[in-house]
């Protein structure tokens, strides 16, 4: 009898555990943790950054930065352990891409909240432009759509577009090519003049479809690995520094804010306002 009861108890316990898992994971899972906005002036809000700040264009000439927008950089979790798991994967993905992309230049890869994707990536991009870019050239690497605000920034800022090298789309044959913008987030109509003319394209890539250069890659244990050992983007990226030298004017070092200057009235010994007025009248 005891031998018969043991399997029954084991089956009952497994059924209870399975029911609990189904309830908490599928039927009624707990809500996702509410995350505070990331501060992109802090290194912890990025999954990859340069070891040292690269020199400004007006110091050492043209350098290239690589800004990565990765699907795996999204932070979310129903528990702290889930959240930490997503963050670990984001950092692992950024470091895997950095191995190949650092042939191009310095790497900047922001983390972002999954439920505030476009807002967070935009804030990260603007913080990078304001604090880190220093007039250097820029290439955007993506495996998911670009926030419309970044496209708009490239459309509206001709100086930035002049030194923009284009989009490198991480892709394999199975997943296809990530769109520059998703239908849900595109602010302009699909047949609008802005989209059809692709005013965000750098001049040197106007003949390329969607300004995207495809970078073949494959997934290894869920992590993108760039397939080719050569410079990602091929000759179009490899020849970018030479093109910059011949076609784009380097930014000048900003003068900074003018300080208020105190004007001091200088007088000779014994000179007063009354004496000065009398001399003026005469």
Buried (B, 14 or more C-beta within 10 A) or exposed (E): EEEEEEEEEEEEEEEEEEEEEEEEEEEEEEEBEEBEEBEBEEEEBBBBBEEEEBEBBEEEEBBBBBBBBBBBBBBEBBEEEEBEEBBEBBBBBBBBBBEBBEBBBBBBBBBBBBEBBBBBBBBBBBBBBEEBBBBBBBBBBBBBBBBBBBBBBBBEEEEBBBBBBBBBBBBBEEEEBBBBBBEEBBEBEEEEEBBEEBBBBBEBBEEBEBBBBBBEBEEEEEBBBBEEEEBBBEEBBBEBBEBBEEEBEBBEEEEEEEEEEEEEEEEEEEEEEEEEEEEEEE
